[in-house]
Amino acid sequence: MTTDYHSHILPNIDDGSDSVETSLKMIKMMKRQGIGTIAATPHFHAHRTDLDSFLAKRSRAYEKLMAESPVVSDVHIGAEVAIEKGISELEGLEKLCISGTRLILLEPPFTNYSDWIVEEIDDIVNSRRLLPIIAHVHRYMGLYSKSELSGLLSVDAVFQINAEAFESFGTRRFANKLIDSGRDFVFGSDAHNMGDRKPNFDLITKRVSAENIKHSDNILKSALVNEADSEFVF
């Protein structure tokens, strides 16, 4: 069983699952695709909601889901944090990490590239002592120039690849080059529903070697072990 680092399975919190029933169906499909650990990462936008309200809503959604005993019970709550100006200075930012770790899933903006994006990521690493996971990095191929994308790939981070990247030649080539580059990487479904964005991790198991899937799984395992041995407390 493997790890899905990016999902929107928590009910009624963002544009993901619209009900507990949908969440349970998504998780059941994930299990059939070999998922044994799920990072539940609802969207967090600092300019839309305050942190405490988000955390309370996330906790309610998680508890409501887990009360129904989903077939995959190893669920780590986190967030898909939009990179905005000043996000590195947000008080309590560490509470958005994948539970039990310092790993934090960050989503670069789908706008023109700016140097402040990398500066915010660097500040999260250096000032907040967190390890970013850059969400669905392949999606920025057509948005950022080659040099801008290289700038994003230069940050001290783990790079997350969606299953969808292995559907077409261009994104599959990019994903494979990233995997072969020596950078740390993880995989995710970015599943939102049971329709057009249903769990699709089987694309990864068909296209990616068992060794590389194991590498992805080990990022979370190592983070959990290291966190257990540290004095860092959320």
N, C-alpha and C positions, 0 to 999 in steps of 0.2 A: 504494500500500500504506500502511496506517495502523497506529496504535499501540494495543495493548491494555494499559492500565495496571494491571490487576488480574486475576490468574489464579493458579490452583493446579495448574500443569502439572508441577511437580517430583514425581517418583515417590516414594511411601512416606515422606513427611515430615510430612504432616498429614492432614486429612480430604479432601484432593484426590485426585489420581491415585494409583491403587493399584499401578501397575506402569509400567515403561518402555513397554510395548506400548500401554497406555491413553494415556500422555502423547503418544506419536507419533500416535495417532489424533486426539487433541484438537488437536494442532498442525496436522495435515493439514486438519482441518475449519476451523481458524482461517485458514489460508492461502486456502482456498476462499472465505472470507467477507471477504477483502481485507486480512488482518492481515499486516504485514511486520516488525513489531517487537513483542516481547512482554516485559512485566515479569512475572517469575515471583515471586510474593509469598506464600510460605507463612506460615501463622499463627505469630506469636511471642507467647507469654505469659510475661512475666518471672517470674511466681510459679510457673510449671510447669517451666521449664528454665533453666539458666544459659546465658549468651550464647555462650561458647566451644563448648559442646556443640552448640548450635543451628547455629552457623556451620560447624562440622565436618560435621554431618549434611547441611546445605544444600549444601555444596561437593561432597560425595560424590554426592548426588542429581543435581546439575547436571552433573558430569563423566560420570556414568553415562548420562544422557540425551544429552548432546552427542556422546558416543562413537558413538551410533547415527545421526548426521548427519540430524537432523530437517529437514523441508522449509523451516521458518523457523529460521534460525540466528542471527538477531539477537535474542538473549535476554539481558535484563538482570536479574540476580538482585537481589532486595530482600526485603521481608517485609511482612506485614500485622500491624502492631504494635498489640497491645491497649493502649489507654490505661488505665493503672492509676496509683494514687497513687505518686508517686516515679519514674515512668518517665522523666521529664525529667532525672533525676540518674543514670541508668544509665550506668556507665562503658562506653565503646565503642558507645554508641547509634548513632553515625554509621555504623557497619559494617552497619546494617540499612537504610541508604538504597538506593535504586535505583542499581545500580552505575554509577559515573562521574558521579554527581550528588549534590546535597544534598537531593534530594526523598525524603521518607520517608512511606510510606503508614501512616496511623493509623486505627485502628478504635475509635470511641467505644463505651462499654459499653452493652449492651442492658438497662439497669436505669434506675431513676429518675434524672433529670438532677440533677447537683450542680455547684456553681460550680468545684469543683476540676478538673473535666474541662477547662474553658476555661483555667484557670490552668496546667495541665500543658502544654497546647498552646502557650500564650504563652511559657512557660519554654523550650520546645524551640526556638521561634523566636528569642527574645532572648538566651538563655544559651548555646544550642548552635549557633546560626547555621545551623539547618536549615530547610527549607521543607516544612511538612506538606502532605500530600494527605489530605483527610478522606474515608475510604472510604464508598461507597454512602450518601451523606448523605440520600437520599430515604427510606431505611428507618426514619428516626427520626420521620417525620411522625406516626405514630399512637402513638408512645411518649413523645415530648417535647411539652409544651404549645407553643402558638404563640410565646410569649415566650421559652421555653427554646430552641426551635429557632432563633429569631432570634439568641440569644446565641451559639449554636454557629456560625451563619453570619457572625458579626461578627469571627471570628478571622482573623488574617493567614495565609491558607492557600489552597490550590487544592482545589476540591471535585469529588470523583469521583462519576460517575453510572453505575450499572450499566445494561446494555441492557434489563433487565427493567423499568426505570422507564417505558419507552415502550410497555408492554403495556396499561396501564389508564389511564383518563382522569385520575384524581386524581394519580397519581405523574407522569404525562406532563405535566400542567399545572404541577406543582411544578418539574419538571426544566426546562421551557421558561422559566418565570419566573426560575429561577436563571441560565440561560444569558443571558437578556435583561438581567439585573441589572448586568452589567459585572464580576462576579466572575470569577476564573479558574476554569476547569473542564476536566476530562478525562473520558474514557470508558473503560469496561472491561467485560469479560464476566463476571468473577468466576466463570469456569468451573472446575468441580471434577471432572467426570467425563464420560462419554459417555452418561449416562442422564438423570436429572431436572435435572442442572445442566451440561448440555453447552454448548460454545461457542455463543453466540447474538448475536455482534456484528452479524449481518445486520439485526437489529432497529434498530440505530443507523443503519446506512447507508440504511435505508428511511425512517426518521422524522426524521433530522437533516440539515440542509443541509451541503453540501460545505464551505462556509466555516467552519462551526462544528467540523466534524471536523478541518479544517486547524488551527484554533485549538488544539484538543486535542493534535494531533501536535506543534505547535510548542513546547509546554511542555517536552517532553523534549529536543527539539533545542536549545532555548535553554539549558537546564540543562547539557547536555553541553558546549556551546561555552563557557559561562561558567566551568564547572569546569576546563576545559582551560586557561583563562587565569588561574586563581587559584593561590594557594599552599596551598590547603587540601588536606591529604593524609590519607586514611583509614589 
